[in-house]
Amino acid sequence: MARTAIDDLGWLINLILTIFLDPLVQGINRILRGKLIIGLIWIFSGGIFGIGWIIDIITMLLNKDITFLA
């Protein structure tokens, strides 16, 4: 299936949210997937003290499906 401009825009918005709001967005995402404790740790520790935040940005830039404590 071919990528469209909308797909690229969605990817860009997701990247921007990951860069600026990762601990909050990814913490909520983990809570919604049923991982309450990891989600709360993610939110209150700033993405595991920045390590998870950096891993999320790198995997998004590389367009991989690798997740850290997903």
DSSP file (Angstrom, degrees, kcal/mol; ACC not computed):
  #  RESIDUE AA STRUCTURE BP1 BP2  ACC     N-H-->O    O-->H-N    N-H-->O    O-->H-N    TCO  KAPPA ALPHA  PHI   PSI    X-CA   Y-CA   Z-CA
    1    1 A M              0   0    0      0, 0.0     2,-0.1     0, 0.0     0, 0.0   0.000 360.0 360.0 360.0 132.7    0.0    0.0    0.0
    2    2 A A        -     0   0    0      1,-0.1     2,-0.2     0, 0.0     0, 0.0  -0.445 360.0-119.5 -77.7 144.3    1.4    3.4   -1.0
    3    3 A R        -     0   0    0     -2,-0.1     2,-0.2     4,-0.0    -1,-0.1  -0.589  29.7-156.4 -79.9 144.4    2.1    6.1    1.5
    4    4 A T     >  -     0   0    0     -2,-0.2     4,-1.9     1,-0.1     5,-0.2  -0.633  33.4-100.7-113.6 174.3    0.2    9.3    1.1
    5    5 A A  H  > S+     0   0    0      1,-0.2     4,-2.3    -2,-0.2     5,-0.1   0.837 123.3  57.2 -63.5 -32.6    0.9   12.9    2.2
    6    6 A I  H  > S+     0   0    0      2,-0.2     4,-2.6     1,-0.2    -1,-0.2   0.909 104.9  50.9 -64.6 -42.3   -1.6   12.3    5.1
    7    7 A D  H  > S+     0   0    0      1,-0.2     4,-2.1     2,-0.2    -2,-0.2   0.917 111.2  47.9 -60.6 -43.2    0.4    9.4    6.3
    8    8 A D  H  X S+     0   0    0     -4,-1.9     4,-2.3     2,-0.2    -2,-0.2   0.887 111.2  50.5 -65.9 -38.6    3.6   11.5    6.3
    9    9 A L  H  X S+     0   0    0     -4,-2.3     4,-2.6     2,-0.2    -2,-0.2   0.911 109.5  50.7 -65.5 -42.0    1.8   14.3    8.1
   10   10 A G  H  X S+     0   0    0     -4,-2.6     4,-2.2     1,-0.2    -2,-0.2   0.888 110.6  49.7 -61.3 -39.7    0.5   11.9   10.8
   11   11 A W  H  X S+     0   0    0     -4,-2.1     4,-2.3     2,-0.2    -2,-0.2   0.907 111.0  49.6 -64.6 -42.3    4.1   10.5   11.2
   12   12 A L  H  X S+     0   0    0     -4,-2.3     4,-2.5     2,-0.2    -2,-0.2   0.913 111.3  48.0 -64.7 -43.3    5.4   14.1   11.6
   13   13 A I  H  X S+     0   0    0     -4,-2.6     4,-2.5     1,-0.2    -1,-0.2   0.912 111.8  50.4 -63.5 -42.1    2.8   15.0   14.2
   14   14 A N  H  X S+     0   0    0     -4,-2.2     4,-2.3    -5,-0.2    -2,-0.2   0.895 110.4  50.1 -62.8 -40.2    3.6   11.8   16.1
   15   15 A L  H  X S+     0   0    0     -4,-2.3     4,-2.5     2,-0.2    -2,-0.2   0.920 110.8  48.9 -63.8 -44.3    7.3   12.6   16.0
   16   16 A I  H  X S+     0   0    0     -4,-2.5     4,-2.3     1,-0.2     5,-0.3   0.919 112.4  48.0 -62.9 -43.8    6.7   16.2   17.3
   17   17 A L  H  X S+     0   0    0     -4,-2.5     4,-2.7     1,-0.2    -1,-0.2   0.889 111.6  51.3 -62.8 -38.5    4.5   14.8   20.1
   18   18 A T  H  X S+     0   0    0     -4,-2.3     4,-0.9    -5,-0.2    -2,-0.2   0.910 111.6  47.0 -65.2 -42.0    7.1   12.3   20.9
   19   19 A I  H  < S+     0   0    0     -4,-2.5    -2,-0.2     1,-0.2    -1,-0.2   0.921 126.3  25.8 -66.5 -43.9    9.9   14.9   21.1
   20   20 A F  H  < S+     0   0    0     -4,-2.3    -2,-0.2    -5,-0.2    -3,-0.2   0.783 136.7  21.2 -95.6 -28.5    8.0   17.4   23.2
   21   21 A L  H  X S+     0   0    0     -4,-2.7     4,-2.8    -5,-0.3     3,-0.4   0.099  76.1 130.0-129.2  23.5    5.5   15.3   25.2
   22   22 A D  H  X>S+     0   0    0     -4,-0.9     4,-2.9     1,-0.2     5,-0.6   0.881  71.6  51.0 -54.0 -50.5    6.8   11.8   25.2
   23   23 A P  H  >5S+     0   0    0      0, 0.0     4,-1.3     0, 0.0    -1,-0.2   0.908 118.3  39.4 -57.8 -40.2    6.6   11.0   29.0
   24   24 A L  H  >5S+     0   0    0     -3,-0.4     4,-2.3     2,-0.2     5,-0.2   0.956 120.6  42.1 -72.1 -50.9    2.9   12.1   29.1
   25   25 A V  H  X5S+     0   0    0     -4,-2.8     4,-2.3    -8,-0.2    -3,-0.2   0.937 119.8  42.3 -64.5 -48.1    1.7   10.7   25.8
   26   26 A Q  H  X5S+     0   0    0     -4,-2.9     4,-2.3    -5,-0.3    -1,-0.2   0.837 112.5  54.9 -71.0 -31.7    3.5    7.4   26.1
   27   27 A G  H  X<S+     0   0    0     -4,-1.3     4,-2.1    -5,-0.6    -1,-0.2   0.933 111.1  44.4 -63.9 -45.2    2.6    7.1   29.8
   28   28 A I  H  X S+     0   0    0     -4,-2.3     4,-2.7     2,-0.2    -2,-0.2   0.901 111.4  54.7 -64.4 -40.8   -1.1    7.5   28.9
   29   29 A N  H  X S+     0   0    0     -4,-2.3     4,-1.3     1,-0.2    -2,-0.2   0.909 109.1  47.3 -59.1 -43.2   -0.7    5.1   26.0
   30   30 A R  H  <>S+     0   0    0     -4,-2.3     5,-2.5     2,-0.2    -1,-0.2   0.885 111.4  51.0 -67.3 -38.4    0.8    2.4   28.3
   31   31 A I  H ><5S+     0   0    0     -4,-2.1     3,-1.8     1,-0.2    -2,-0.2   0.922 108.3  52.0 -63.7 -43.6   -2.1    3.0   30.8
   32   32 A L  H 3<5S+     0   0    0     -4,-2.7    -1,-0.2     1,-0.3    -2,-0.2   0.778 104.7  57.1 -65.0 -26.3   -4.7    2.6   28.1
   33   33 A R  T 3<5S-     0   0    0     -4,-1.3    -1,-0.3    -5,-0.2    -2,-0.2   0.338 127.6 -98.9 -86.6   8.0   -3.1   -0.7   27.0
   34   34 A G  T < 5S+     0   0    0     -3,-1.8     2,-0.8     1,-0.1    -3,-0.2   0.571  90.7 119.5  92.5  10.0   -3.6   -2.0   30.5
   35   35 A K     >< +     0   0    0     -5,-2.5     4,-2.5     1,-0.2     5,-0.2  -0.622  29.5 163.0-107.6  72.0   -0.1   -1.4   32.0
   36   36 A L  H  >  +     0   0    0     -2,-0.8     4,-2.6     2,-0.2     5,-0.2   0.905  70.0  46.7 -59.2 -50.1   -1.1    1.0   34.8
   37   37 A I  H  > S+     0   0    0      1,-0.2     4,-2.6     2,-0.2     5,-0.2   0.940 115.2  45.0 -63.4 -48.6    2.1    0.7   36.9
   38   38 A I  H  > S+     0   0    0      1,-0.2     4,-2.7     2,-0.2    -1,-0.2   0.902 113.4  52.4 -62.1 -40.5    4.5    1.1   33.9
   39   39 A G  H  X S+     0   0    0     -4,-2.5     4,-2.2     2,-0.2    -2,-0.2   0.918 111.4  45.2 -61.5 -44.6    2.4    4.0   32.6
   40   40 A L  H  X S+     0   0    0     -4,-2.6     4,-2.7     2,-0.2     5,-0.2   0.906 113.3  49.9 -67.2 -40.7    2.5    5.8   35.9
   41   41 A I  H  X S+     0   0    0     -4,-2.6     4,-1.9    -5,-0.2     7,-0.4   0.922 110.6  51.6 -60.5 -42.3    6.2    5.3   36.3
   42   42 A W  H  <>S+     0   0    0     -4,-2.7     5,-3.0    -5,-0.2     4,-0.5   0.914 113.5  43.5 -61.2 -44.5    6.7    6.6   32.8
   43   43 A I  H ><5S+     0   0    0     -4,-2.2     3,-0.7     1,-0.2    -2,-0.2   0.946 118.5  41.4 -67.0 -49.3    4.7    9.8   33.5
   44   44 A F  H 3<5S+     0   0    0     -4,-2.7    -1,-0.2     1,-0.2    -2,-0.2   0.678 116.9  47.1 -79.6 -16.7    6.2   10.6   36.9
   45   45 A S  T 3X5S-     0   0    0     -4,-1.9     4,-2.1    -5,-0.2    -1,-0.2   0.394 112.3-111.6-102.7   3.5    9.8    9.7   36.0
   46   46 A G  H <>5S-     0   0    0     -3,-0.7     4,-1.3    -4,-0.5     7,-0.3   0.926  84.0 -37.0  70.9  43.8    9.9   11.6   32.8
   47   47 A G  H  4XS-     0   0    0     -5,-3.0     5,-1.6    -6,-0.2     6,-1.0   0.942 121.3 -45.5  72.2  48.1   10.2    8.6   30.5
   48   48 A I  H >45S-     0   0    0     -7,-0.4     3,-1.5    -6,-0.2     4,-0.3   0.952 114.9 -48.9  54.6  54.6   12.4    6.6   32.9
   49   49 A F  H 3<5S-     0   0    0     -4,-2.1    -1,-0.2     1,-0.3    -2,-0.2   0.790 107.7 -55.4  58.5  34.2   14.6    9.6   33.5
   50   50 A G  T 3X5S+     0   0    0     -4,-1.3     4,-2.1    -5,-0.2    -1,-0.3   0.147 119.7  99.7  93.6 -19.3   15.0   10.4   29.8
   51   51 A I  H <>5S+     0   0    0     -3,-1.5     4,-2.2     2,-0.2    -3,-0.2   0.957  87.9  41.8 -66.6 -49.8   16.3    7.0   28.7
   52   52 A G  H  ><S+     0   0    0     -5,-1.6     4,-2.6    -4,-0.3    -1,-0.2   0.849 111.9  57.0 -64.8 -34.1   13.0    5.7   27.4
   53   53 A W  H  > S+     0   0    0     -6,-1.0     4,-1.9    -7,-0.3    -1,-0.2   0.923 108.6  45.8 -62.1 -45.8   12.3    9.1   25.9
   54   54 A I  H  X S+     0   0    0     -4,-2.1     4,-2.5    -7,-0.2    -2,-0.2   0.908 112.5  50.7 -65.1 -42.6   15.5    8.9   23.8
   55   55 A I  H  X S+     0   0    0     -4,-2.2     4,-2.6     1,-0.2     5,-0.2   0.903 108.9  51.9 -63.0 -40.9   14.7    5.3   22.8
   56   56 A D  H  X S+     0   0    0     -4,-2.6     4,-1.8     2,-0.2    -1,-0.2   0.905 111.2  47.4 -61.9 -41.4   11.2    6.3   21.7
   57   57 A I  H  X S+     0   0    0     -4,-1.9     4,-2.6     2,-0.2    -2,-0.2   0.930 112.9  48.2 -66.1 -45.3   12.6    9.2   19.5
   58   58 A I  H  X S+     0   0    0     -4,-2.5     4,-2.3     1,-0.2    -2,-0.2   0.928 112.6  47.6 -62.4 -45.3   15.3    7.0   17.9
   59   59 A T  H  <>S+     0   0    0     -4,-2.6     5,-2.5     1,-0.2     4,-0.4   0.852 112.0  51.0 -67.0 -31.8   12.8    4.2   17.1
   60   60 A M  H ><5S+     0   0    0     -4,-1.8     3,-0.7    -5,-0.2    -1,-0.2   0.920 111.1  47.7 -68.6 -42.3   10.4    6.7   15.6
   61   61 A L  H 3<5S+     0   0    0     -4,-2.6    -2,-0.2     1,-0.2    -1,-0.2   0.863 114.5  45.9 -66.0 -34.8   13.1    8.2   13.5
   62   62 A L  T 3<5S-     0   0    0     -4,-2.3    -1,-0.2    -5,-0.2    -2,-0.2   0.516 108.7-129.4 -83.9  -4.7   14.2    4.8   12.3
   63   63 A N  T < 5 +     0   0    0     -3,-0.7     2,-0.2    -4,-0.4    -3,-0.2   0.896  57.1 145.4  57.7  44.7   10.6    3.8   11.7
   64   64 A K      < -     0   0    0     -5,-2.5    -1,-0.2    -6,-0.1    -2,-0.1  -0.688  56.8-131.7-106.9 163.0   10.9    0.6   13.8
   65   65 A D        +     0   0    0     -2,-0.2     2,-0.3     2,-0.1    -5,-0.1   0.061  61.2 131.8-101.0  23.4    8.3   -1.0   16.0
   66   66 A I        -     0   0    0     -7,-0.1     2,-0.4   -11,-0.1    -2,-0.1  -0.589  36.7-169.2 -76.0 134.5   10.7   -1.5   18.9
   67   67 A T        -     0   0    0     -2,-0.3     2,-0.6    -8,-0.0     3,-0.3  -0.958  19.1-136.3-127.2 148.2    9.3   -0.4   22.2
   68   68 A F  S    S-     0   0    0     -2,-0.4   -12,-0.0     1,-0.2    -2,-0.0  -0.908  89.1 -16.7-104.6 117.1   10.9    0.1   25.6
   69   69 A L              0   0    0     -2,-0.6    -1,-0.2     1,-0.1   -17,-0.0   0.893 360.0 360.0  53.8  43.8    8.9   -1.3   28.4
   70   70 A A              0   0    0     -3,-0.3    -1,-0.1   -32,-0.0    -2,-0.1   0.480 360.0 360.0 -78.9 360.0    5.8   -1.4   26.2
